[in-house]
Structures are given as structure tokens and as C-alpha cells.
Amino acid sequence: MSEDSKQIMRSAQCARIILCICEMYGVSIDEATDIYYNSETADMIEEGVADLHCRSDKYLAEEIWKEHQETK
């Protein structure tokens, strides 16, 4: 898979996770986007740590939300 293809896949997953956060926790798309991009989990997904990109979008949304709640 080319680097461009990998980036497209990561971008699509990012969008799906943000949508999950929005739907699951009743926050706006802007707030969900901020929560996602300010999380360590998002950084680890981007870096390919522990094959997090292989986890379901819902699972990752839950982990990012937990992280967000702990840092409040």
C-alpha cells in the first residue's frame, strides 16, 4: 500500500472516530474534533503504535473519551 493510500485510510478513520465521539457523547462536531486532535491516542494512531488503527472506531472513540474525561 502506498503512503498516499495509508494517509487516505487514516484520514477516513479519523473522520469516523470523530463522528462516533459526536454521536456517542452528544457533543458538537467541533468539540469532538478538538477532543480527538488533543488526545494522545490520536497521536498513537497516527504513529501506528500497538496497531491501534486496527481497532474499531467505536472502541477508539471510547478510549479517546476516557482520556478526555481524565484530563478535565
C-alpha positions in Angstrom: 0.0 0.0 0.0 1.4 3.4 -1.0 1.9 6.2 1.6 -0.9 8.2 -0.1 -3.3 5.2 0.4 -2.3 4.9 4.0 -2.9 8.6 4.6 -6.3 8.4 3.0 -7.2 5.4 5.2 -6.0 7.2 8.4 -8.0 10.3 7.4 -11.1 8.3 6.8 -10.7 6.5 10.2 -10.1 9.9 11.9 -13.4 11.2 10.5 -15.3 8.1 11.6 -13.9 8.3 15.1 -14.8 12.0 15.4 -18.3 11.1 14.2 -18.5 8.3 16.8 -17.5 10.7 19.6 -20.1 13.2 18.4 -22.9 10.6 18.3 -22.0 8.6 21.4 -21.4 11.5 23.8 -23.7 14.2 22.3 -21.0 16.8 21.6 -20.8 19.0 18.6 -18.6 18.1 15.7 -16.2 20.9 16.5 -15.9 19.7 20.1 -15.4 16.1 19.0 -12.7 17.2 16.6 -10.9 19.2 19.3 -11.2 16.2 21.7 -9.8 13.9 19.0 -6.8 16.0 18.0 -5.9 16.9 21.5 -5.7 13.3 22.6 -2.6 11.2 23.0 -4.5 8.3 21.5 -4.9 10.1 18.2 -1.1 10.7 18.1 -0.5 7.0 18.8 -3.0 6.0 16.0 -1.1 8.3 13.6 2.3 6.8 14.6 1.0 3.3 14.3 1.6 2.4 17.9 0.3 -1.0 19.0 -1.7 -1.4 15.8 -4.4 0.9 17.2 -5.5 1.6 13.7 -6.8 -2.0 13.6 -9.2 -1.4 16.5 -12.9 -0.5 15.9 -13.8 3.2 15.5 -16.2 2.8 18.5 -13.5 1.3 20.7 -11.1 4.1 19.8 -13.8 6.8 20.4 -14.4 5.3 23.8 -10.7 5.4 24.7 -10.3 8.9 23.5 -13.4 10.0 25.5 -12.0 8.3 28.6 -8.7 10.1 28.1 -10.6 13.4 27.7 -12.6 12.9 30.9 -9.4 12.1 32.8 -7.7 15.3 31.7 -10.6 17.6 32.5 
